[in-house]
Structures are given as C-alpha cells and as structure tokens.
Amino acid sequence: MSSMFDEGLDKTEANYAQLSPLSFLRRTAEIYPEYVAAIYGDRRMTYQQLLDRCSAFSGFLDQAGLDTGDVVSVMLPNVPEMLEMHFAACTGGRVLNTISTRLDAASIQFQLLHAESKVLVFDSEYSDTVAAAISNMATRPVLIEVHDTTAGFLSGKISSAIPLDSAIIAGKANAHLRGPHDEWEPIALSYTSGTTGNPKGVVTHHRGAYLNAMANTVAWSMRYHANYLWVLPMFHCNGWCFPWTITLLAGRHLFLRRADPREIIRIANEEGATNLCAAPVVLSMLAECGGEGLSFKQPVRILTAGAAPAPRIIADVERLNADVTQVYGLTETYSSIVMSAWKAEWDSLPVEEKYQLKSRAGVRFPACEDMEVVGPQHTPVSRDGTSIGEVVVRGNTVMRGYLKNSAATNEALAGGWFHTGDLAVRFPDGYIAIRDRSKDMINSGGEKMSSLEIEEVLIRHPAIFEVAVVASPHKKWGEVPCAFINVRAGHHVTEEELVVFCGERMARYKIPNRFIFGPLQRTPTGKVQKFRLREVAAESADQE
C-alpha cells in the first residue's frame, strides 16, 4: 500500500550513507590531526599519522591485487600496528581476520585455508609458527612482517616476508580509506575458540561494528579523549569493537604487549588510563597486586566478560581504585549484548549484596534490540531468579552467519533469534545471571545443577585463586561435580577442608566428589577449557 511518503522522498547521496566504523578515523583525523592516537613505550603516533599509514597500506593491498571479499589475516599482539589493521585491512571491501597469537601452526593453517587468506600480517615473534603453518600450503598468502624493535625478536627469518613499513611506502601513491559499497558487507571474520572439532568462522558486517562501537560509548558513559589501556587481546572479537570506539572518541590507545598485572598498573598510572577491558582471570591477577600495596593512582573503569566474575574478585579489584562493570556477549554478537547496568539506589546496600548484584550479567546492551531467556518451547521463563532457560537475542549486532557453514548458521539463527547456548535465570527487575553453558550443566541422579553456582561458592575460600567445576561420570549417579582448583601463591588447602567449606554453604549433593589441584587449561582466547577438564575428570574417574 502506497502512502504520501512514497513520492519525492527518496534515499539519495545527500540523506543516506553506508554505516562503517572506518568513517571514525577519517573524522577524528580531520578534527584532531595532531592529537596522540597511540602510545607504546617511547613511541607516539598522531591521528594524522595513523590515517596516513592506514590509507597507504590500503593502497598496497590494491597493488597486491586484493578485491572485494578478499581476506587479510593478522597475527599480532597488542601493538599499534594491530590498531592500524582494524582500519587498513577493511577498506575497499576487504575483510579483516584476526588470528589468536596463542594458536599452533595447524590451527593457523586451518584458518588461512578456510578463509582463503590473500595476505598474512604477522609479528616477528611468531615467525617460526607462521613458517610451519604455511610450509605445505599449495597457495600461500602474501606475508607482511611487523618487527617490534622493543621486543627483542629476530626479524627476517622468513625471507619472502615484506616489512610492513616497506609495504606502506609502496602503497602511498594509491592511498585511500574507502568504506563499503553496502554496510552489510563483511568487515571481519573471527574464528570461535573451537571447543570441539574445527572452529567456526563468524562473519560480521560494517553496520553491526559501527553500531556496537557507538553503543560502547553509551553503555560505559565514555568521555571524549579517553585513555584506553589495551589489556584485552585485540585479536579477540576485534577487541570488543574498542579499536573503533576509542578512535571515534579521539582517545589515546595505550598499548601493552602482554597482560602483566604490575605493568597494567604501572602504565595506567604513568599515562593516566581511564578505561580498560579484561577477562576475569586478569582481574584475579590484579586482585593479587592489592596484597603488594599496588593500586591505581586515579580511578580506572574496567569492563570484564568471558565468565561471570565472582563477587569477591570484583570487590578486591575495586579496592585498587577501580570500578568494575560486567558485560556478556559472544563473538557472534560483536561482543556485548548484556551489561550489568548499575542503579544509584543500590549504592547504599550492604557490601556483600552490592557485589552480588554487580556479578549478574545484567540487561540489554544499547545496540541489542531484543533479549529473552526461554524454555524448551521458546517461551520466556518466569522472572523468579531460579527458572533456567537459554539466552536468545536479535538485532543489528548479530553476525551474518558462519562462513561456509549454512547448517550451523541456520541452527544458530532458528526462529528469528540467535541462540547463544548459554543458560541463565531472570530476576523480577529484568536482569539476568548466567548459570552455565547448556553443555556444562551437571545432571546428578536427576538433579540438575549449575557448575557456576558451585564455582561461586568455592571462589570465596581465601586460598583459592581460580576454580572450574565440570561433570565427572559416576556409576550410581550418572554425573557428579568435579572441581579443579588453582591455589593462590603462599596458600595451602586440602580436599577435606574444601568439603567442609562447601558443606557449610551448599546442599550436600552439590559438593564436588573430587578436587584436582593445579593450573587450569585455557582456550587461545583465555577461556577455561572445560571440555579438556571433563576429559581429565573422566580419566581419573575410570582409575578409581
């Protein structure tokens, strides 16, 4: 049916433009060309220099024959060149694929082949691994080497690799920073951690990246010219879109090659960091620094995600002069879709209750159009804080799908919702709390229990640094909880003591059947590898 708005009110170049975060760099460099964009040790780069380098590398990619849809893979730590790639590698319809620096050669080769990568930008530190990854590839990507002179790694080990600075010089004549013809075009290809089999390639688009980068500023009430410390690996989910967010705000990107807690505090204090993102394991390491008398000289706001942080850890970190906000999301959703939004009326609550509220995942992120917690028939669960269902979301910040995997895409997006696979409860105020991955729930004699619930109790023990609970096979009950414990330095605790500790705080059937002590195995993105822990638990159960 037509209306009076159908005639003469068309979409034109004057009133419509394709959304892309590439426009953030062009705008910031136009307004604040002399402002510092990146700080890494003694190195400083202005926004004009950042724009010039990104544009020149885009020109080099043209000369190398890359076209729309071609993939530029990048394997770099948190250094300024990684920021450059979040603009330079996405121009002219090309697609950025950030590769975890923790992967082995076989995993890297899988991604290069599956993505049909035309270029691989890598740091000298990973030369041996890269060489092994491409050794038996019939068609190899063009290799571009980044040599960090402050890191002490030998350059030139792969003779065919072109130094990045040489590529930038070569591309200056054709420099450009062109956005997409269509905002639905892919901006990035990110591979999931791959808990079973090969990882899936998540395809995200310019529109979603633009909106989520904008949403970061609103959700976190970020100010212009923020000083953002790069603790979160930029290879993980494109740094939760913060390479684009901080550039939008004409902020300073403060680089840290490795996430050392003392270095985090030192750089934050020297450079006046205002914001940083970090996984809960990094929060645990920061909390340990409090015992050494270290703290932030000025307030630092911290965003954390990846697993529900324990209230105790949040409290310990906030004593360092920090303010912690939890977010929840996935690679498939450009990072955050839920945030633990704080309400002023909670300020006067008892300390323990306050940090329990902070540990909840929260409510919809600004760019998330809709979110529900649903039961088996896809009906919303009761908002009683106990009924468990799956978290589902939809909106502009949901991926296009999985590369070359329509079956997995259709399953994930079934019914007009993205199915996260994460289980949660919803409270009367609408906030949710993640209870587990669906595959991590423990079914013991018909009684289902959350591994996270048990972990939250155990982490309260003063001797425990971190903990992971998984299902272990049992002849009588089918499954029982098994706890993996990493003890804090200088502390000691026995299995018997932990049984008593748990018995005073939870139902008897939830007390772990066994406690296994030692460091926790993690995925390349820092998540605890529970599937590996389940294997260890099963093996040790067989030996009983």
N, C-alpha and C positions, 0 to 999 in steps of 0.2 A: 504494500500500500504506500503510495507516494504522499508526501506532505509538502508544506510550503518551504521546508528547509532543504528540499532536494534540488532546487533550481538556483543556480548562480552562487552557491555557497560551497564550492569545490575545494578539494585538497590541492594546494599548489606549493611551489617552492617558497612562497612568501609566508605560508602559515603552517608548514609541516616539514619536519626534518627527521631523519632516522636517528634513533637514540643510540649512542655509543659512548662509553667512558673515554674513548680516545679524545673526545672534544674537551675533556677536563684539562688535559695537558696543554692544548692549544690556548685555551682561555687563560690559565694560570701563567703561562709563559708570556702572554701578551700583556697582562696586568702587572705581574711581579717578576719580570725577567731577571732582575739582579738578586732576588731572594734565594737563599740557600735551599736546595731541594734535597740533597743527600749529604750525609756526614758519615765517613768511615775512617776511623783513626785520624790521621792528619789530612785526609783528603776531603775536599769540599767541591760540590758541583751545584751550580745555579740552575734555575729553571730554564733559562735560555740555553745553557749548555746541554741540559737534559733533552730539550726539544730538538736541538741540532743533532745530537748523537742518534736519537731515535729515528729522526727523519732520514739521516744518512744511511743507517742500517737498512731501513725500508727500501731505499734506493738500491742498495747492494742486493737485496732479495729479488728485486726486479731484474737486475743484471744476471742473477743466478737462474733466472727462468721460472721463478715461482709464481703461480697464478692463484686465482680464487679457489679456496678449498684445500690448498696445499698446507701441509703441517710443518711447523718449526718446533722441534723438540728442544728442550732446555734442561740441562742438568747442572744447576748452580746452587751454591749455598746463599745465605743472606748477605749479598754484596750489591753495590749499586747497579752492576750490570743486570742483575735479576729484575730490578725495577725497570730498567730500560726495555727488557724483553716484554714486559706487560703492556707496552705501547708499540714498540717497533715490530714485534713478531705478529701483531694482529692487524696490520694495515693492509690495504689492497685486497681484502677478502681472505688473507691468510689466517691460520689457526694456531694458537699457542698450545703446546703440550709440555707442561712442566713435569719432570721426572724426579722422583724421590732420590735424593743423594745417598740413601741408605740401601738401595737395591743392588742385587748381584747382577752379573753380566747376563745371565739367562733371562732374568726379568726385564732388564733394559732392552734386550734384543726383541723380546715379545712385543713390547710397546712400540718400538721402532717399526717393526714389520706390520703389526696390526694397524698402526696409524699411517703407514706408508710415508714416513717422515722424509722430507726432502733435505732438511738441514738439522744438524745437531750442534747446539752451542753447549760447551762443557767447560768446567773448571779444571785447571792443571792437576788438582788433587785426584781427580777421577780418571786420569789418562789410562792407567792400566786396566781399569774396569771397562772403560769405553772401548779400548783396543780389543779386549776379549769379546765384548758384545758384538762388534762389527766384523770380527775375524772371518766368519764363514757366511756372511751375508752376500748374496749374489749382486744386489744393488745397494750400495752404501750411500748414506746421506752425506751432503757436504759438511765437513767438520769445521767448526769455528771454536777456537780456544780462547778462554779468558784466563789471563795469568795474573793472579793476585800477588803482587810483589811483597806484600807484608806477611804472607802465609808461609813462605819458605818452600813451596813445592816446585820441582823442576818442570820447566816448560819445554815444549818442542819434542816431547817423547813420541808423538805421532807426527811423522814428517809431513803428512798430507794436510794437516790442520792449518787453517788460516787464522792468524791472530785477529781478535775482534777489532782492535784499533785499525788494522790494515783494511779490514772489510768496511769499516766506517769511512775511512779515507777514500776508498774506491767508490763508495756509493754517494758521495757528496754531490756529484753532478746531477744525480737523479733524485735528490732528497724530496721526501713528501711524508705526510702523515694523514693519509686518506682513510675516512671511515667507510663503513659498509654501504653497499647499494640498498640493502634491506636489513633492518635491525634484527631480523630473525636469523640472519647468517650466523654461523658458529663463530664465537670469539675464542673458545678454549675447549680442549679435550683433556679431561682429567681421569686418570685411572683409579678405581677403587682399590682398597688395600688387598683385596683378594683373599678372603679367609678360607675359601675352598676353590680349587681349580684356578683358572686364569682370571685376572681382574677384568672388570667391565669398563669400557671407555665411555665416560659421561660427557655428553655434548651439551655445552651451554651457549647461549647467544648474547649478542651485544645488548639487546633490550634488557634482559634479566640482569646482566652485570651492571649496567647503568643504574637500574632501579635499586639493586641491592647495595651498591656503593653509596647512593643517596640515602638509603634507609639507615645505613650505619651511622651517619651523622645525626639523624633524628633520634634513633634508639639510644645512642650514647651521649646525647646532648653535647656533641663535639664543638669546640670553638675553632675559629679561623686560626691558621698558623700553629696548629697543634704540633707538639714534638713527639713523634711516634717512634718507639723503640721496637725494632724488628727482632722479637724473640720467637714468635710463631714462624715456622718454616714457610717461606713464600711459595715453595712447591706444593704445599698442602692446600688444595681447594683455592688456588690463586690467592693465598694469604687472606682468605675470607673476604676478598674484594677490597681490602685495605690499600693495596698499591694504588688503586684508582681513587679511593676515598680521601686519602691523605693528600694526593695531588690536587683533587678538587678543592681542598681546603687551603691550598698553598702552604702546606705544612712541611716540616723537616723530617725526612726519613732518616732515622738513626740506625746504623747497621751494626749487627753483631754476628760474626761468622758462626759461632757456636753458643748454645744456650747454657752458659755457665752462670749460676745464681749470683756469685760475687761480682762477676763482670756486669751482669744486669744492673745491680745496684750501683756499681761504680759509674757506668756510663749514664745511667738515669740521673745520678747526682751531678755529674760533670756537665751534661748537656741539657739539664732541665727537662727531662722526659715528662710528658703529661699523660701519655697513654701507652699501653702495650697489651698484646694478646698472648695468652699462654695456655698450654694444656695443664690439667690438674697435676700431673707429675712434676711440672716445673713449679707450680705453686707449692708442692710439698718440699721441693728443694729450697725455695725461697724461705719457707717457714723455718727450715733448719737454721738459716742465717740469723734469725732473730736471737737464737741462743748465743751467737757470737757478738751480739751487740750491734749488728748492722741494721740499717733502716734507710728509708728514702728521706732525703732532706726536705723535699716538697711533696705534696700529695700526688700520688700516681694512681690513675684509674686503670683497672685490669679487667679485661674481658676473658672469660675462660669457657671452654667447651671441650667435648671429646668424651667425657664421662661425668657423671654427677659428682661434683666435689663434696667431700664431707664437711659438715658444719664446722668441725674442729679446725680443718685446714683453712677454711675461709677466715675464721676468727684469728688464727695465727698470722696469716698474711696481712690482714687489716691492721694488726698491731705494728706493722712495719711502716705505717703511714700510707696505706693503700686503701682503695675502695674497689671491691670485687663485685662484678656482675656476671651471672651465668647466662650463657646462651646455649641453644640447642639447634642443631641442624645437620645437614649431610652434604656431601659433595654434589649430590643430585639436586640440591636446593640452593646452590651458590653460597653455602654455609648457613647462616642463621635463619631460622623460621620461627623460633620461640625465644623469648628473653624473660629473665626474671625481673620484671619491672618493679621498682621499689615504690612504696607509698609512704608519704610523710608521716601518716598516723602510726606507722609501725616503729618509728624512732624511739618511742617511749616504752616499748615492750621489753620484757626481761631478755637478757643477752642470749640465753640458750634458744628462746623462741624466735628471736630475730634471725639468728644464723640458720635455724631450721627453715625459715621462710626463704632466706637467700639461697638455700641449696635446692629449691624447687626450680624446675626448668622454666616455668612461667607462663606467659601469654603470647599471643601472636606478635611477631616482629612486624614493623611498619609496612614492609613490602609484601607480607604474606596475606593473600586475600581471604583465605578461609582455612580453618584448622579444626579438627574434631578428634575425639578419642572414641573409637567404635568397637562394638562387639562382633560376634560371628556373623550376624545378619546385616552388618553395616549400619546398625542403629546406635546412636550415641549412648555411651554408658552413663549411669547415674553419677551426678556430681556429688559423690559422697566421700571422696578421698580413699576409697577402698576398692571399688569396682575397676577391674583392669581391662583395658582394650588397646587396640593398635592406634598409633598416631597417624592420621592421614591429613594431607594438606593439598591446596591447589592455588594457582595464581601465576603471575608472570615470572616468578623466581623459582620455577620448577624446570628442570632440564628439558631439552628437546627429546632426549632418549639416549639409549646405549648404541654406540657405533657398531654397525654390522650385527646387531642382535635384536631383531624385531620381536622375538618371542619374549625376551626379558623386558623389553620396553613395554609391550602390551600388558604383561603381567603387572609391572610396576605402576602403570597408569590406568589400570582397570577401573571402570565405573566413574571416570571423570575425576579421580583423586590419585595423588601419588601416595603409594603405600610404603611407609618408612620401614616397616618390620620391627619398630620399637614399641614396647608396651609401656603404658602409663596409666595413672589414675588422674581423675579431675576433681578438684575441690569445689565447694559451693561458690567460691569467688571467681571461678573460671580458670584458675591457674592449674597447670598440670605438673606432675612429678614423674620422671621416667623411672620405671620399675625394672626394666630389663629389655634385652633383645628377645624376641619371641623364642629363638633357639636356645637362649640361656636360662629360661625358666626351669626350675628343678621340680620334678614330679616324684614325690616320695610316698609310696603307699597310697596314691590317690590324692595326697595333699600337695597342692602346688605352692611353691614359694619363690620369692624373688632373690636372686643372688645379690642384687644391690642392697636389699634390706639387711642381709647378713653382713655385707661389707661395711655398711654404715655403722653397725654396732661394733665390729672389730676395730675399725679405724680409731675409735675413741680410746683404745688402750694406749697409754703413753709410750709403750715400747715399739709400737707398730708404725713403720714408715709408710708402707702401702700394702694393700691386700687385694686379692682376687678370689672369688668363690665360684666354683663350677660344679656341675653334676658329675658324680662318680657312680659307676654301676654297683649295684648291691643285690645279692641273691634273694633276699627276703623282700626288700622294699622297692626294688627296681632301680631307684636312684637315691643317693644321699648327698648332702653338701660336702665338698672337699675344699679346704681353704689353703691358698698359697700366701705365705707371709714373708714380707721383706722387713727385717728388724732394723730400727734406727741405730745409727752408729753409737757405740758406747752403751747400748742397752742389751738386755737378755730377758727372754721369756720362754717358758716351757709350754708344751702342749697341755699339760694338766692345768696350768694357770689359766690358759685361754678357755678351757672347757668351763672352769668355774666362773670366769668373767662373762662368758656367753650365757651360762645358766641363770645368772642374776638379771639378764636383760632381754631374754627371748624365750619362746616356747622350746621345750626340750627337743622336739623333732627337727627344729631348725638348726640346732648346734652341729657344726661340722663334724663329720665322722672321723676325719683326719686333718692334720695340719702339716703342710710341707713348707719348709723354710728355704729361702733363697731368693735371688733377684727374679723379677717377673719378665717373661718373654714378651716382646712388643712387636707390633707391625712396623713397617717403614715410616708410618705417619705417627708413631708414638702410642697407638692404642694397645692395650694388653691383648695378647694373642690367646684368647680364651679357648679357641679350638685346639691349640697346642697344649694348653694346660689340661683340657679334657682328656687328651691322649695320654699325658703323663699320669693323670689320675686313674685312668682305666688300666694302664700298665701296672701301676703299684697295687691296684685292687686285685688284679689277677694273681699277684705274688703273695697275697695274704692267705 
